[in-house]
Amino acid sequence: MIQGVAEFANQEQVIFLSVVRIVISNPQTFDDFRKSMQKREGTRLTESESIFTKTKNRLTSFIFGNKIKENKRKRELIILADLIEPAIIHICGESEQEVKNAESWLKELALNQLDGQVITNDLLYGFGKREHEELRCLQKQLQVKIEFEYKQSVVEIRVCGLKRNVSSAGFKIHQMMEDVRKEQERINDEELISHMVQWQFKDGNQFMPFDNATNFKLENAFIMKENSVVIEIHSKTRVLLAEGEDKNIPNHWEDMNGLQFKEVELSRSSQEYVDVTTSFLKTSAHYTIVKIKRIQNLSLWKKYLLEKKTISEKNALGNKNERILFHKPTRQSVEMISTRGFDRNFTELPVYGKGSYFCTEGASSIHDTYSSIKANRAIHRLKYMFRARVITGEFCQGVNNMIVPPVKNTSYPTDLYDSVVDNPLVPSLFVIFKDIQAYPEYFIEYY
């Protein structure tokens, strides 16, 4: 009976048929009829849409507009059409209007439980096959729809589904983006180190360079003074044992005990404390020092030494490439500078260029940040200062909003000055544009 109705309704010449009613008075026959309808639910006419499909399309159109039909060739879509199990609802009522009212109420109820989220970030360019597979698994697990689209200038991820599931999917996608960011940082670090130092192994009669990842692993083990490191050469695992000491690590540093970063508070009776205090108070004797910490950051120190070696070899013999300068940070950036180094993106007043600023005198400062402390029954404003080693190299006059130093010789457009200053004749302020050109050697708290 159902097959006959379906075949008749599917004929092209049937244009006036709007509804078919089947009256069944026998309960046993009704049960058989209902089971038959349920079996045939998946074979409905192609022109019809389930309530779930209609609701989904309506929500998608509401959130994203008609753009979802555009640029299909330029987007990669991950669709859950064959993964989401639709809910089948049969509505019976005393009149057609009551059935329509019930259908509208159900649609509105479903729409109120659905939500959409658009995520746009350059990190999405880093999503590859692994991340796409994670998105597919995420769709199946949370029963949401995820669309991944490359546009001309941005990448978008669109998530559609139940509100709680959309929120969970969005959180997971942001975690994936953070993993991509860390991976990109690792690759950048490996690339940077590969340009500065290259570890090699002897293969027959010639030395062959390690790949960037292994090269970085070896260099990091060398910096950390590790006793051994596990690597692969020609798909064979090798354990390398360390010999000797790293002569580049300052002798006055405390033992790192396998750590990458360490802060050491200086004793007021030490000569090191006296030297740092003298250099800082040379032009600012009215200040009182609360404490001085030595920053022992192996990774930053090694990168700094490599950059110093590169610039020293590039510049003329006898040029003063390194200076002891001062940098006053914001209170919020102190920890970031100590652990990750100076960041030119923190510069707020690029008077002589968009770089990191350093002064020759401890009293000089662009910013004045502080917090309150009690000393001698009075409230003082605690301030912060870094005494840093800075590779200034060859410098010239800086100008507003400069993003890189000028070219030294137009015949060699890639040969740039190493830094810029406020006054080339008597410089009191230096600006660098490469963060690894400075090392935060000491952190000073004072008022």
C-alpha positions in Angstrom: 0.0 0.0 0.0 2.8 2.4 0.9 4.8 1.5 -2.2 1.8 2.2 -4.4 1.3 5.7 -2.8 5.0 6.5 -3.2 5.1 5.4 -6.8 2.0 7.4 -7.6 3.2 10.6 -5.8 6.6 10.3 -7.6 5.0 10.6 -11.1 5.8 14.0 -12.8 2.1 14.5 -13.9 0.9 14.5 -10.3 0.8 18.2 -9.5 -2.3 18.6 -7.4 -1.7 16.0 -4.8 -1.1 17.7 -1.4 -1.9 15.1 1.3 -2.7 11.4 1.5 -4.7 10.1 4.5 -4.8 6.4 5.4 -7.4 5.4 8.0 -6.7 2.2 10.0 -9.1 1.1 12.6 -7.5 -2.2 13.7 -4.8 -1.8 16.3 -2.8 -4.8 15.1 -2.9 -3.5 11.5 -1.8 -0.1 12.8 1.3 -1.6 14.5 2.2 -3.4 11.2 1.7 -0.2 9.3 3.9 1.8 11.7 6.7 -0.7 11.4 6.5 -0.6 7.6 6.6 3.2 7.7 9.7 3.1 9.9 11.5 0.7 7.5 10.7 3.0 4.6 11.8 6.2 6.4 15.2 6.1 4.6 13.6 5.7 1.2 11.6 8.9 1.1 11.4 11.0 -2.0 14.5 13.0 -2.9 12.5 16.3 -3.0 11.5 16.0 0.7 13.5 17.0 3.7 13.5 15.7 7.2 12.7 18.0 10.0 16.4 17.8 11.1 17.6 18.7 7.6 15.2 21.7 7.3 16.1 22.9 10.8 19.8 22.5 10.1 19.5 24.4 6.8 17.4 27.2 8.3 19.9 27.6 11.2 22.9 27.6 8.8 21.3 30.2 6.6 20.5 32.3 9.6 24.0 32.2 11.0 26.1 32.3 7.9 23.7 33.8 5.3 23.9 32.6 1.7 27.6 32.5 1.6 27.5 28.8 2.3 26.7 28.1 -1.3 29.5 30.3 -2.6 33.1 29.3 -3.5 32.4 25.6 -3.2 35.5 24.8 -5.2 37.7 26.9 -2.9 36.6 25.4 0.4 37.2 22.1 2.1 34.1 20.8 3.8 33.9 18.1 6.4 30.2 17.1 6.5 28.5 14.8 9.0 25.5 13.9 6.8 26.2 10.2 7.1 27.2 10.3 10.7 24.4 12.2 12.4 21.4 9.9 13.2 18.2 12.0 12.7 15.3 12.0 15.1 12.1 10.9 13.5 8.9 12.5 14.9 5.5 11.5 13.8 2.7 14.0 14.5 -1.0 13.2 14.6 -3.8 15.7 15.3 -7.4 16.4 14.9 -6.8 18.9 12.1 -4.1 19.8 9.6 -3.7 23.2 11.3 -3.0 21.6 14.6 -0.4 19.4 13.0 1.3 22.4 11.4 1.2 24.3 14.7 2.9 21.3 16.4 5.5 21.1 13.6 6.3 24.8 13.9 6.6 24.5 17.7 9.0 21.6 17.4 11.1 23.5 14.8 11.3 26.5 17.1 12.2 24.3 20.0 15.0 22.7 18.0 16.3 26.0 16.7 16.6 27.3 20.3 18.9 24.4 21.2 21.1 25.0 18.2 24.0 27.4 17.9 26.8 28.3 15.5 30.4 29.6 16.0 32.9 31.0 13.5 36.6 30.8 14.3 39.0 32.9 12.2 42.8 32.8 12.9 46.0 32.7 10.8 47.0 29.6 12.8 44.3 27.7 10.9 46.7 27.8 7.8 48.8 25.4 9.8 46.1 22.7 9.9 47.1 19.6 8.0 45.8 16.1 7.5 46.3 15.2 11.1 44.2 18.2 12.3 41.5 17.5 9.7 41.2 14.0 10.9 40.9 15.3 14.4 38.1 17.5 13.2 36.3 14.6 11.6 36.6 12.6 14.9 35.3 15.7 16.8 32.3 15.9 14.5 31.4 12.3 15.1 32.0 12.5 18.9 30.0 15.7 19.5 27.5 15.3 16.6 28.3 18.8 15.2 28.8 20.0 11.7 32.2 21.6 11.0 33.1 23.5 7.8 36.7 24.5 7.0 37.0 27.2 4.3 40.0 28.9 2.8 39.2 32.5 1.6 41.4 35.0 -0.1 42.9 36.5 3.1 41.6 34.3 6.0 40.7 30.8 7.0 37.4 30.1 8.7 36.1 27.2 10.7 32.4 27.1 11.2 30.8 24.9 13.8 27.0 24.2 14.0 25.1 22.0 16.4 23.7 21.8 19.9 24.9 24.8 22.0 26.8 22.7 24.5 28.4 20.6 21.8 29.4 23.7 19.8 31.0 25.2 22.9 33.0 22.0 23.5 34.1 21.8 19.8 35.2 25.5 19.9 37.3 24.9 23.0 38.9 21.8 21.4 39.7 23.7 18.2 41.4 26.5 20.1 43.5 23.8 21.9 44.4 22.5 18.4 45.4 26.0 17.3 47.6 26.4 20.4 49.3 23.1 19.5 49.9 24.4 16.0 51.4 27.6 17.4 53.8 25.6 19.6 54.7 23.4 16.6 55.4 26.5 14.5 57.5 28.0 17.2 59.5 24.8 17.5 60.1 24.7 13.7 61.1 28.4 13.7 63.5 27.8 16.6 65.0 24.8 14.7 65.4 26.9 11.6 67.0 29.8 13.5 69.5 27.5 15.2 70.3 25.8 11.9 71.5 29.2 10.5 73.7 29.8 13.5 75.2 26.4 14.3 75.2 23.1 12.4 75.9 19.7 13.9 77.3 17.1 11.6 78.2 13.4 11.6 80.9 11.6 9.7 79.5 9.3 6.9 82.3 7.5 5.2 84.9 10.1 4.3 82.7 13.1 4.5 80.7 15.0 7.2 76.9 15.2 6.7 74.7 17.8 8.4 71.9 16.6 10.7 68.3 17.6 9.9 67.0 20.7 11.7 65.1 18.8 14.3 68.1 16.6 15.3 70.4 19.6 15.1 68.2 21.6 17.5 68.0 18.6 19.8 71.8 18.3 19.9 72.3 22.0 20.4 69.8 22.1 23.2 71.4 19.1 24.9 74.8 20.9 24.6 73.4 24.1 26.2 71.7 22.1 29.0 74.9 20.2 29.7 73.1 16.9 29.4 75.2 13.8 29.9 73.6 12.0 27.0 71.1 12.5 24.1 69.3 10.0 21.9 69.2 10.6 18.2 68.8 8.7 14.9 71.4 8.3 12.2 70.3 6.4 9.0 67.2 5.2 10.9 69.4 3.7 13.6 69.1 4.9 17.2 72.3 6.2 18.7 73.1 7.4 22.3 75.7 10.2 22.3 77.6 10.8 25.5 78.8 14.3 26.5 82.5 15.1 27.2 84.1 18.2 28.6 82.4 21.4 29.7 80.6 24.3 27.8 83.1 27.2 28.0 80.5 29.6 26.8 78.4 29.5 30.1 79.5 32.2 32.5 81.7 30.9 35.3 79.8 32.9 37.9 76.4 31.2 37.2 75.1 28.8 39.7 74.6 25.1 38.7 71.4 24.8 36.7 70.8 21.3 37.9 69.3 20.3 34.6 67.0 23.4 34.5 66.6 25.6 31.5 65.8 28.8 33.5 66.8 30.0 36.9 66.7 33.3 38.9 69.4 33.9 41.5 69.0 36.7 44.1 72.4 38.3 44.6 73.9 38.7 48.1 74.4 42.3 49.1 77.9 41.5 50.2 79.0 40.0 46.9 81.2 41.9 44.4 78.6 41.2 41.7 75.9 43.0 43.6 78.2 46.0 44.2 79.2 46.1 40.5 75.5 46.1 39.3 74.5 48.6 41.9 77.3 51.0 40.9 76.5 50.9 37.2 72.8 51.5 38.0 73.2 54.3 40.5 75.9 56.1 38.6 73.4 58.7 37.4 70.5 57.9 39.8 72.1 57.9 43.3 68.8 59.0 45.0 67.2 55.6 44.3 67.2 52.7 46.9 67.7 49.1 45.6 65.5 46.5 47.1 66.9 43.4 45.4 68.9 42.3 42.3 68.4 39.0 40.6 70.7 37.3 38.1 68.8 35.8 35.1 70.2 32.4 34.1 68.4 31.5 30.9 70.4 28.9 28.9 68.5 29.1 25.7 68.4 32.9 25.5 72.1 33.1 26.4 73.2 30.7 23.7 71.2 32.5 21.0 72.6 35.8 22.2 76.2 34.5 21.9 75.6 33.1 18.4 74.2 36.5 17.3 77.1 38.3 18.9 79.5 36.1 17.0 77.7 36.7 13.7 77.7 40.5 14.1 81.3 40.6 15.4 82.5 38.7 12.3 80.5 41.0 10.0 81.7 44.3 11.4 85.1 45.9 11.2 87.7 44.7 13.7 87.8 46.8 16.8 84.2 48.0 16.6 82.4 48.1 19.9 79.6 45.6 19.2 78.3 45.0 22.8 77.2 47.4 25.4 75.7 47.3 28.9 72.4 49.1 28.8 69.2 49.5 30.8 65.6 48.6 29.9 62.6 49.5 32.1 59.7 47.0 31.5 56.1 47.2 32.3 55.2 45.2 35.4 53.2 42.8 33.3 56.1 42.0 31.0 58.8 41.2 33.6 58.2 37.5 33.7 57.9 37.3 29.9 61.2 39.1 29.3 63.0 36.9 31.9 61.8 33.6 30.4 61.4 34.4 26.7 63.6 37.5 26.1 62.8 41.0 25.0 60.0 41.5 22.5 59.8 44.6 20.2 56.1 44.1 19.9 55.7 45.5 23.5 57.0 48.9 22.3 54.3 51.6 22.8 56.1 54.8 21.7 58.1 54.0 18.6 59.9 57.4 18.5 63.0 56.0 16.8 61.5 52.8 15.4 59.4 49.8 16.2 62.1 47.9 18.2 63.2 47.3 21.7 64.6 50.4 23.5 67.6 50.5 25.8 69.1 53.4 27.7 72.8 54.1 28.6 71.7 55.4 32.0 69.6 53.6 34.6 67.7 56.7 35.4 66.5 57.2 31.8 63.2 55.8 31.0 60.2 56.1 28.6 57.8 54.4 31.0 57.6 54.6 34.8 55.8 51.5 36.2 55.5 50.7 39.9 53.7 49.0 42.8 53.5 50.1 46.4 55.7 48.7 49.3 56.3 49.7 52.9 59.8 50.6 54.0 60.9 52.6 57.1 57.2 53.2 57.9 56.6 54.9 54.6 54.9 53.7 51.4 57.3 53.7 48.4 56.7 53.0 44.8 58.6 49.9 43.8 60.0 50.1 40.3 61.6 47.6 37.9 64.7 47.7 35.6 66.6 45.2 33.5 70.4 45.6 33.1 71.0 43.9 29.8 73.8 43.0 27.4 72.9 44.5 24.0 74.6 43.9 20.7 74.4 47.4 19.2 77.0 46.8 16.5 77.1 49.6 13.9 74.3 52.1 14.3 72.7 55.2 12.7 70.0 57.7 13.4 66.5 56.3 14.1 63.2 57.7 12.8 59.6 57.3 13.8 57.9 54.0 12.9 61.0 52.4 11.4 60.6 48.6 11.4 64.1 47.6 10.4 67.4 49.5 10.4 68.5 51.2 7.2 70.8 49.7 4.6 74.5 50.5 5.2 75.5 50.2 1.6 73.1 50.4 -1.3 75.3 48.0 -3.3 74.4 45.4 -0.7 70.7 45.8 0.1 70.7 43.0 2.7 73.6 44.5 4.7 71.7 46.6 7.4 72.8 48.6 10.4 72.6 46.6 13.6 70.7 49.2 15.6 69.6 52.8 15.6 70.0 55.6 18.1 68.6 59.0 19.2 71.9 60.8 18.5 74.7 59.1 16.5 77.4 61.5 17.9 76.5 61.0 21.6 73.9 58.2 21.8 71.9 57.8 25.0 69.2 55.5 23.6 69.6 52.4 21.4 66.9 50.5 19.5 67.3 47.0 18.2 65.0 45.1 15.8 66.1 41.5 16.5 65.1 40.3 19.9 68.1 37.9 20.2 70.4 41.0 20.1 69.8 41.5 23.8 70.1 39.4 26.9 68.3 40.3 30.2 71.3 39.7 32.5 70.0 41.3 35.8 66.6 42.3 37.1 66.6 45.2 39.6 63.8 46.2 42.0 64.1 49.7 43.5 62.3 52.7 44.7 
